[in-house]
Amino acid sequence: MGTVIGSGIFFKQSSVLDSAGSTGSALLAWFLGGLITLTAGLTIAEVGAQMPHTGGLYAYMNGIYGKFWGFLSGWMQIAVYGPAIIASIAAYLSILLVGFFKLNGAWHAPLAIGVIILIGGLNMLNNRWGAAFQIVTTLGKLLPIAAIIIFGLFYGNQDAFGQSLHTVTQSTGNFGVAVLATLFAYDGWILVANLGGEIKHPQKVLPRAIILGISLVLVAYTLVSYGILHFIPAATIHRLGEQTTVYFAQSAFGTIGGRLLNIGIIISMVGCLNGKIMTFPRIVYAMAKKDQLPFSKQLAYLHRKTYEPMVATTVIIAYASIMILFFNPDRLSDLCIFTVYCFYVAAFIGVFLLRKRNAGQPRPFSTPWFPVTPLVAILGALFVIVSEIGSDLSGVLLSLLIVAIGIPVYYLKKQHLRD
């Protein structure tokens, strides 16, 4: 929950509504996004229980499809997905911080980069510090979630289901793009698997963490979205854009109460960033340990006392900081989700391949309602992939090009190892 609940639920309300075209469709998008994520989690839980290794998706793709696809999935996460999602969350956080402290807009990038550096420094200490910080921020982020749900449900007077596109404006996307936007808010559910090799009893803990966490987030997100749509008119949400939740806080709880609620949201986003920065360097480390990356010796360095991947963490922080300077957070969030879901589809299909490959062998965890559950996950992922291609073809091609750069890197390293 700590790695999932972050900026998306607070900053994506307007973009989901604009693309969905009505409040009822927006709520359906939030619920469907959670359902797709839950079926994805149930599917990956079976795969992860059989491969409880550090690296998560990278380890799964490597075990199911071989070294090439394993490498490419890892490259995708460290070249596009990981830095982009860290950069987008930090950029959203800076928007909130600038408004909270009434700073000049020029502070957006410095604040975003500064927060990344501070959290990265924390995660260079023993991982117990990062884990403890994650628990504290997760508990803290539940307060604004509860406040928005309770106030929106009991004090709102808007029709949360019946406000149509005509009340808002001409749609700027489609329902698939709306679902894609919600998937950014649900993203992070698989990142706990990156720590698989550092968790006690991962065969039992990983499936439990993924399934219970996603289920609770699905309920919370749907109720938060209903509360906001029940309290604020759809036309106002469209006009406010990324400032919707800030407006909600001030309108519902006054100046002081609104600022306290915004502090809770800031804590939520910091905790989400902490979860991302804690997990993505593990992918870099896992690949570098196998000498699959340029400068692998340096990237695989672990601190002698804390056993933290110091260089890998520094590289991820630097890359994310560069993205903050040159890219829009909304564009980053959509493209990173599109890119990772291309590989999720392959991982979902992998559950069928593993059952065939390991027929007759006991499984630590079995996906319930098989094969319906993984089929829903596959179809849902394909649905949003096709929607994003139709909505932003140039962005899709750019992200795929960055992933494709990994192909010559793989073969160059392979040739080097052979020599």
C-alpha positions as CSV (number, residue, x, y, z in Angstrom):
1,M,0.0,0.0,0.0
2,G,2.9,2.3,0.8
3,T,4.3,2.0,-2.7
4,V,0.9,2.3,-4.4
5,I,-0.9,5.2,-2.7
6,G,0.9,8.3,-3.7
7,S,0.2,11.1,-6.2
8,G,-2.1,9.4,-8.6
9,I,-5.3,9.4,-6.6
10,F,-4.9,13.0,-5.7
11,F,-3.7,14.4,-9.1
12,K,-5.5,12.2,-11.6
13,Q,-9.1,13.0,-10.8
14,S,-9.4,15.7,-13.5
15,S,-7.6,13.8,-16.3
16,V,-9.6,10.7,-15.6
17,L,-12.9,12.7,-15.7
18,D,-11.8,14.5,-18.9
19,S,-11.0,11.3,-20.8
20,A,-13.9,9.3,-19.4
21,G,-16.4,12.1,-20.4
22,S,-18.8,11.7,-17.4
23,T,-18.7,11.2,-13.7
24,G,-20.2,7.7,-13.9
25,S,-17.7,6.6,-16.5
26,A,-14.9,8.1,-14.4
27,L,-15.9,6.1,-11.4
28,L,-16.2,3.0,-13.6
29,A,-12.6,3.7,-14.8
30,W,-11.3,3.9,-11.3
31,F,-13.0,0.6,-10.4
32,L,-12.0,-1.1,-13.6
33,G,-8.4,0.0,-13.2
34,G,-8.4,-1.5,-9.7
35,L,-10.0,-4.7,-11.0
36,I,-7.4,-5.0,-13.8
37,T,-4.6,-4.4,-11.2
38,L,-6.1,-7.0,-8.8
39,T,-6.3,-9.7,-11.5
40,A,-2.7,-8.8,-12.5
41,G,-1.6,-9.1,-8.8
42,L,-3.3,-12.5,-8.4
43,T,-1.6,-13.7,-11.6
44,I,1.8,-12.4,-10.7
45,A,1.5,-13.8,-7.2
46,E,1.6,-17.3,-8.6
47,V,4.7,-16.5,-10.7
48,G,6.4,-14.7,-7.8
49,A,5.8,-17.5,-5.3
50,Q,7.7,-19.8,-7.7
51,M,10.6,-17.3,-8.3
52,P,11.1,-15.4,-5.0
53,H,14.3,-13.6,-6.1
54,T,15.4,-10.0,-6.0
55,G,14.5,-8.2,-9.2
56,G,10.7,-8.8,-9.5
57,L,9.5,-8.6,-13.1
58,Y,13.1,-8.8,-14.4
59,A,13.6,-12.1,-12.5
60,Y,10.2,-13.4,-13.8
61,M,10.8,-12.6,-17.4
62,N,14.3,-14.1,-17.2
63,G,13.0,-17.3,-15.7
64,I,10.1,-17.7,-18.1
65,Y,11.4,-16.5,-21.4
66,G,15.2,-16.5,-21.0
67,K,18.0,-14.0,-20.7
68,F,17.2,-11.8,-23.6
69,W,13.7,-10.9,-22.6
70,G,14.7,-10.8,-18.9
71,F,17.4,-8.3,-19.8
72,L,15.0,-6.2,-21.9
73,S,12.3,-6.1,-19.1
74,G,15.0,-5.0,-16.7
75,W,16.3,-2.4,-19.2
76,M,12.8,-1.1,-19.7
77,Q,12.4,-0.6,-15.9
78,I,15.7,1.2,-15.4
79,A,15.7,3.2,-18.7
80,V,12.0,4.3,-18.9
81,Y,9.6,3.0,-16.3
82,G,11.5,3.5,-13.0
83,P,13.0,6.9,-13.5
84,A,9.9,8.2,-15.2
85,I,7.6,7.2,-12.4
86,I,9.9,8.6,-9.8
87,A,10.2,11.9,-11.8
88,S,6.4,12.2,-12.3
89,I,5.6,11.6,-8.6
90,A,8.3,14.1,-7.5
91,A,7.0,16.7,-10.0
92,Y,3.4,16.3,-8.7
93,L,4.8,16.6,-5.2
94,S,6.6,19.8,-6.1
95,I,3.3,21.3,-7.4
96,L,1.7,20.7,-4.0
97,L,4.8,22.0,-2.1
98,V,4.9,25.2,-4.2
99,G,1.2,25.9,-3.4
100,F,1.6,24.9,0.2
101,F,4.5,27.3,0.9
102,K,3.2,29.9,-1.6
103,L,6.5,29.8,-3.6
104,N,7.3,31.0,-7.1
105,G,6.7,28.5,-9.9
106,A,10.5,28.5,-10.6
107,W,10.8,26.2,-7.5
108,H,9.0,23.3,-9.1
109,A,12.1,21.5,-10.5
110,P,14.5,22.3,-7.6
111,L,12.0,21.0,-5.0
112,A,11.3,17.9,-7.0
113,I,15.0,17.1,-7.4
114,G,15.7,17.9,-3.8
115,V,13.1,15.6,-2.4
116,I,14.4,12.7,-4.6
117,I,18.0,13.3,-3.3
118,L,16.9,13.4,0.3
119,I,14.9,10.2,0.0
120,G,17.6,8.5,-2.0
121,G,20.1,9.4,0.8
122,L,17.8,7.8,3.4
123,N,17.7,4.6,1.3
124,M,21.5,4.4,1.2
125,L,21.3,3.7,4.9
126,N,20.4,0.2,6.2
127,N,17.2,-0.9,4.5
128,R,15.4,-1.1,7.9
129,W,15.4,2.7,7.9
130,G,13.7,2.9,4.5
131,A,11.2,0.1,5.6
132,A,10.4,1.9,8.9
133,F,9.9,5.2,7.0
134,Q,7.6,3.4,4.6
135,I,5.5,2.1,7.4
136,V,5.2,5.5,9.1
137,T,4.3,7.3,5.8
138,T,1.8,4.6,4.9
139,L,0.0,5.1,8.3
140,G,0.2,8.9,7.7
141,K,-1.3,8.7,4.2
142,L,-4.4,6.9,5.4
143,L,-5.5,10.0,7.3
144,P,-6.2,12.2,4.2
145,I,-7.7,9.2,2.4
146,A,-10.2,8.7,5.3
147,A,-10.9,12.4,5.6
148,I,-11.7,12.8,1.9
149,I,-13.9,9.6,1.9
150,I,-15.9,10.6,5.0
151,F,-16.4,14.2,4.1
152,G,-17.2,13.5,0.5
153,L,-19.7,10.8,1.4
154,F,-21.6,12.7,4.1
155,Y,-21.3,16.3,3.2
156,G,-21.4,16.4,-0.6
157,N,-24.5,17.2,-2.6
158,Q,-23.4,16.6,-6.2
159,D,-24.6,13.8,-8.4
160,A,-21.5,11.6,-8.5
161,F,-22.9,9.4,-11.2
162,G,-25.1,11.6,-13.4
163,Q,-22.9,14.5,-14.6
164,S,-22.3,14.0,-18.3
165,L,-19.8,15.2,-20.8
166,H,-22.0,18.1,-21.7
167,T,-21.5,19.4,-18.1
168,V,-17.8,19.2,-18.5
169,T,-16.3,19.8,-22.0
170,Q,-15.4,18.0,-25.1
171,S,-13.5,14.8,-24.2
172,T,-9.8,14.9,-24.7
173,G,-9.2,11.2,-24.6
174,N,-11.3,8.0,-24.4
175,F,-12.4,5.5,-21.8
176,G,-9.3,3.4,-22.3
177,V,-7.1,6.5,-21.7
178,A,-9.1,7.2,-18.5
179,V,-8.4,3.6,-17.3
180,L,-4.7,4.1,-18.2
181,A,-4.6,7.2,-16.0
182,T,-6.0,5.3,-13.1
183,L,-3.4,2.5,-13.6
184,F,-0.7,5.1,-12.8
185,A,-2.5,5.6,-9.4
186,Y,-2.6,1.9,-8.8
187,D,1.0,1.3,-10.0
188,G,3.6,0.1,-7.5
189,W,1.9,-3.1,-6.6
190,I,4.6,-5.3,-8.2
191,L,7.5,-3.4,-6.7
192,V,7.5,-5.3,-3.4
193,A,8.6,-8.3,-5.6
194,N,11.8,-6.5,-6.4
195,L,12.8,-7.2,-2.7
196,G,11.9,-10.9,-3.0
197,G,15.4,-12.1,-2.1
198,E,15.4,-9.8,1.0
199,I,12.0,-11.0,2.5
200,K,11.6,-13.8,5.0
201,H,9.3,-16.6,3.7
202,P,8.6,-14.9,0.3
203,Q,6.5,-17.7,-1.0
204,K,3.9,-16.9,1.6
205,V,4.5,-13.2,2.2
206,L,4.6,-11.9,-1.4
207,P,1.2,-13.2,-2.5
208,R,-0.4,-12.1,0.7
209,A,1.1,-8.6,0.4
210,I,0.2,-8.1,-3.2
211,I,-3.4,-9.4,-3.0
212,L,-4.3,-7.8,0.4
213,G,-2.6,-4.5,-0.5
214,I,-4.3,-4.2,-4.0
215,S,-7.7,-5.1,-2.6
216,L,-7.6,-2.4,0.1
217,V,-6.3,0.2,-2.3
218,L,-9.1,-0.6,-4.8
219,V,-11.8,0.1,-2.2
220,A,-10.0,3.2,-1.0
221,Y,-9.5,4.7,-4.5
222,T,-13.1,4.1,-5.6
223,L,-14.5,5.7,-2.4
224,V,-12.1,8.7,-2.6
225,S,-13.1,9.3,-6.2
226,Y,-16.8,9.0,-5.3
227,G,-16.2,11.4,-2.4
228,I,-14.6,14.1,-4.6
229,L,-17.2,13.7,-7.4
230,H,-20.0,13.9,-4.8
231,F,-18.5,17.1,-3.3
232,I,-17.2,19.1,-6.3
233,P,-19.1,19.7,-9.5
234,A,-17.6,18.0,-12.6
235,A,-17.2,21.3,-14.4
236,T,-15.2,22.7,-11.4
237,I,-13.0,19.6,-11.4
238,H,-12.2,20.0,-15.1
239,R,-11.4,23.7,-14.5
240,L,-9.2,23.0,-11.5
241,G,-7.2,20.2,-13.0
242,E,-4.3,19.1,-10.8
243,Q,-5.5,21.5,-8.0
244,T,-8.7,19.6,-7.5
245,T,-7.7,17.9,-4.2
246,V,-6.1,21.1,-2.8
247,Y,-9.5,22.9,-3.5
248,F,-11.3,20.0,-1.9
249,A,-9.2,20.3,1.3
250,Q,-9.7,24.0,1.6
251,S,-13.4,23.9,0.8
252,A,-14.1,21.0,3.2
253,F,-11.9,21.8,6.1
254,G,-11.2,25.5,5.9
255,T,-7.7,27.1,5.7
256,I,-6.1,25.4,8.7
257,G,-7.8,22.1,8.2
258,G,-7.1,22.2,4.5
259,R,-3.4,22.8,5.2
260,L,-3.3,19.8,7.6
261,L,-5.0,17.6,5.0
262,N,-2.4,18.8,2.4
263,I,0.4,17.8,4.9
264,G,-1.1,14.3,5.0
265,I,-1.2,14.2,1.2
266,I,2.5,15.4,1.1
267,I,3.4,12.6,3.5
268,S,1.5,10.2,1.3
269,M,3.5,11.2,-1.8
270,V,6.8,11.2,0.0
271,G,6.1,7.6,1.2
272,C,5.2,6.6,-2.3
273,L,8.5,8.0,-3.6
274,N,10.3,6.2,-0.9
275,G,8.9,2.9,-2.0
276,K,9.9,3.5,-5.6
277,I,13.4,4.7,-4.7
278,M,13.8,1.7,-2.4
279,T,12.9,-0.9,-5.0
280,F,14.2,0.3,-8.5
281,P,17.9,0.3,-7.7
282,R,17.5,-3.4,-6.8
283,I,16.8,-4.1,-10.5
284,V,19.9,-2.2,-11.5
285,Y,21.9,-4.2,-8.9
286,A,20.4,-7.6,-10.0
287,M,21.3,-6.9,-13.6
288,A,24.8,-5.5,-12.8
289,K,25.6,-8.5,-10.6
290,K,25.1,-10.6,-13.7
291,D,27.4,-8.2,-15.7
292,Q,24.5,-7.3,-18.1
293,L,25.0,-3.5,-17.9
294,P,27.7,-1.0,-18.8
295,F,29.8,-0.3,-15.7
296,S,28.4,-3.4,-14.0
297,K,31.2,-3.6,-11.5
298,Q,30.4,-0.1,-10.2
299,L,26.6,-0.6,-10.4
300,A,26.8,-3.9,-8.4
301,Y,28.6,-2.2,-5.5
302,L,27.1,-2.8,-2.1
303,H,28.1,-0.7,0.9
304,R,30.2,-2.8,3.3
305,K,28.1,-2.0,6.4
306,T,24.6,-1.3,5.1
307,Y,24.6,-3.7,2.1
308,E,22.7,-1.0,0.1
309,P,23.3,-0.6,-3.7
310,M,24.8,2.9,-3.4
311,V,25.9,3.5,-7.0
312,A,22.7,2.0,-8.5
313,T,20.6,4.3,-6.3
314,T,22.7,7.3,-7.3
315,V,22.2,6.5,-11.0
316,I,18.4,6.2,-10.7
317,I,18.2,9.5,-8.8
318,A,20.3,11.3,-11.4
319,Y,18.3,9.9,-14.3
320,A,15.0,10.8,-12.7
321,S,16.3,14.3,-12.0
322,I,17.1,14.8,-15.7
323,M,13.6,13.7,-16.6
324,I,12.1,16.3,-14.2
325,L,13.9,19.0,-16.0
326,F,12.7,18.1,-19.5
327,F,9.3,16.3,-19.3
328,N,5.8,17.0,-18.2
329,P,4.6,14.7,-15.3
330,D,1.3,13.7,-17.0
331,R,3.2,12.6,-20.1
332,L,5.7,10.7,-18.0
333,S,3.0,8.9,-16.0
334,D,1.1,7.7,-19.1
335,L,4.2,6.5,-21.0
336,C,5.7,4.7,-18.1
337,I,2.5,2.8,-17.5
338,F,2.1,1.9,-21.2
339,T,5.7,0.6,-21.3
340,V,5.5,-1.6,-18.2
341,Y,2.2,-3.0,-19.2
342,C,3.7,-4.3,-22.5
343,F,5.9,-6.5,-20.4
344,Y,3.2,-7.3,-17.9
345,V,1.2,-9.0,-20.7
346,A,4.1,-11.3,-21.3
347,A,4.4,-12.0,-17.5
348,F,0.7,-12.8,-17.3
349,I,1.0,-15.2,-20.2
350,G,3.9,-16.7,-18.3
351,V,1.6,-18.2,-15.7
352,F,0.2,-20.5,-18.4
353,L,3.6,-21.5,-19.6
354,L,4.8,-22.2,-16.0
355,R,1.8,-24.5,-15.3
356,K,2.6,-26.4,-18.5
357,R,6.3,-26.5,-17.8
358,N,6.0,-27.5,-14.1
359,A,2.9,-29.8,-14.5
360,G,2.5,-32.1,-11.5
361,Q,4.8,-30.1,-9.2
362,P,3.3,-28.4,-6.1
363,R,2.9,-24.6,-6.2
364,P,3.4,-22.3,-3.2
365,F,0.4,-20.2,-4.4
366,S,-2.2,-20.8,-7.2
367,T,-4.1,-18.0,-8.9
368,P,-7.8,-18.3,-7.9
369,W,-10.4,-18.8,-10.7
370,F,-7.8,-19.9,-13.2
371,P,-7.8,-19.3,-16.2
372,V,-10.4,-16.5,-16.0
373,T,-8.2,-14.3,-13.7
374,P,-5.1,-14.2,-15.9
375,L,-7.2,-13.8,-19.0
376,V,-8.9,-10.8,-17.5
377,A,-5.5,-9.4,-16.6
378,I,-4.2,-9.9,-20.2
379,L,-7.3,-8.5,-21.9
380,G,-7.4,-5.5,-19.6
381,A,-3.7,-4.7,-20.2
382,L,-4.2,-5.1,-24.0
383,F,-7.1,-2.7,-23.8
384,V,-5.2,0.1,-22.2
385,I,-2.1,-0.5,-24.5
386,V,-4.2,-0.1,-27.6
387,S,-6.0,2.9,-26.1
388,E,-2.6,4.7,-25.5
389,I,-1.3,3.9,-29.0
390,G,-4.4,5.5,-30.4
391,S,-4.1,8.5,-28.1
392,D,-0.4,9.3,-28.1
393,L,1.4,7.4,-30.9
394,S,4.5,9.7,-30.9
395,G,5.0,9.2,-27.2
396,V,4.5,5.4,-27.5
397,L,7.1,5.2,-30.3
398,L,9.6,7.3,-28.2
399,S,9.3,5.0,-25.2
400,L,9.6,1.9,-27.3
401,L,12.7,3.4,-29.0
402,I,14.3,3.8,-25.6
403,V,13.5,0.2,-24.8
404,A,14.9,-0.9,-28.1
405,I,18.2,0.8,-27.4
406,G,18.7,-2.0,-24.9
407,I,18.9,-4.6,-27.7
408,P,22.4,-3.6,-28.9
409,V,23.5,-3.1,-25.3
410,Y,22.5,-6.7,-24.6
411,Y,24.4,-8.2,-27.5
412,L,27.5,-6.0,-26.9
413,K,27.6,-7.2,-23.3
414,K,27.0,-10.8,-24.5
415,Q,29.9,-10.5,-27.0
416,H,32.1,-9.0,-24.3
417,L,31.5,-11.9,-21.9
418,R,32.1,-14.4,-24.7
419,D,35.5,-12.7,-25.5
